Amino acid sequence: MQSDDFLQRVDATKASWGGQSKEQQHTALLTLILEGQMDTIEGLGYEGEAGYVRLQAQLMEHANDPIITSNTQAATMTGA
């Protein structure tokens, strides 16, 4: 989610908001995030919605692991 391509897609989405409500803006950004997550998890061998759920369940099993926590936070930081 830190790739130039993804950030350009976020910028393009934000530029097209115009008179959209906050809810519509939120939905548009969440759609981009979900698409990015789905692309990423498929590369890890998890396919489709069932794969997404399996990965989330596995992450929860290790949620208190400080290394997992640190890596998850680092991956979601944009530096802004």
matplotlib code that plots the C-alpha trace (Angstrom):
import matplotlib.pyplot as plt

x = [0.0, 3.0, 3.7, 3.7, 0.9, -1.3, -0.7, -1.4, -4.7, -5.5, -4.7, -6.8, -9.7, -9.4, -9.2, -12.5, -14.5, -16.0, -19.3, -19.2, -20.3, -17.8, -19.5, -18.9, -15.3, -14.8, -16.3, -14.1, -10.9, -12.0, -12.6, -9.0, -7.6, -9.6, -8.4, -4.8, -5.2, -6.8, -4.0, -1.4, -3.0, -3.3, 0.4, 0.7, -1.5, -4.8, -7.5, -10.8, -12.9, -12.4, -8.6, -9.0, -11.0, -8.4, -5.5, -7.3, -8.0, -4.4, -3.3, -5.6, -3.9, -0.6, -2.0, -0.1, 3.2, 5.4, 7.1, 3.7, 2.4, 5.5, 5.4, 1.7, 2.0, 5.0, 3.1, 0.2, 2.2, 2.3, 4.8, 2.2]
y = [0.0, 2.2, 1.6, 4.5, 2.9, 2.5, 6.0, 7.4, 5.5, 7.1, 10.5, 10.0, 8.8, 11.8, 14.2, 12.8, 13.4, 16.7, 16.9, 13.4, 12.9, 11.8, 8.4, 8.1, 9.2, 6.6, 3.9, 4.8, 4.6, 1.4, -0.1, 0.7, -0.7, -3.9, -4.3, -3.9, -6.4, -8.9, -8.6, -9.0, -12.0, -13.8, -13.5, -15.3, -18.2, -17.1, -16.9, -14.9, -13.9, -17.2, -16.7, -13.1, -14.5, -17.3, -14.8, -12.4, -15.3, -16.3, -12.7, -12.6, -15.7, -13.8, -10.3, -10.0, -11.0, -7.8, -8.6, -9.1, -5.9, -3.9, -5.2, -4.6, -1.1, -0.4, -1.8, 0.5, 3.7, 6.1, 8.5, 11.3]
z = [0.0, -0.2, -3.8, -6.2, -8.2, -5.2, -4.0, -7.5, -7.4, -4.0, -5.3, -8.4, -6.3, -4.0, -7.0, -8.3, -5.1, -6.0, -4.0, -2.6, 1.0, 3.6, 3.5, -0.2, 0.1, 2.9, 0.8, -2.2, -0.1, 1.6, -1.8, -2.9, 0.4, 0.0, -3.6, -2.5, 0.3, -2.0, -4.5, -1.7, -0.1, -3.4, -3.7, -0.4, -1.4, 0.0, -2.7, -2.7, 0.2, 2.0, 1.8, 3.2, 6.2, 6.8, 6.7, 9.1, 11.5, 11.4, 12.0, 15.1, 16.5, 16.5, 17.2, 20.5, 19.0, 19.1, 15.8, 14.0, 15.6, 14.5, 11.0, 10.6, 11.8, 9.5, 6.5, 7.1, 7.7, 4.8, 6.3, 6.1]

ax = plt.figure().add_subplot(projection="3d")
ax.plot(x, y, z, "-o")
ax.set_aspect("equal")
plt.show()
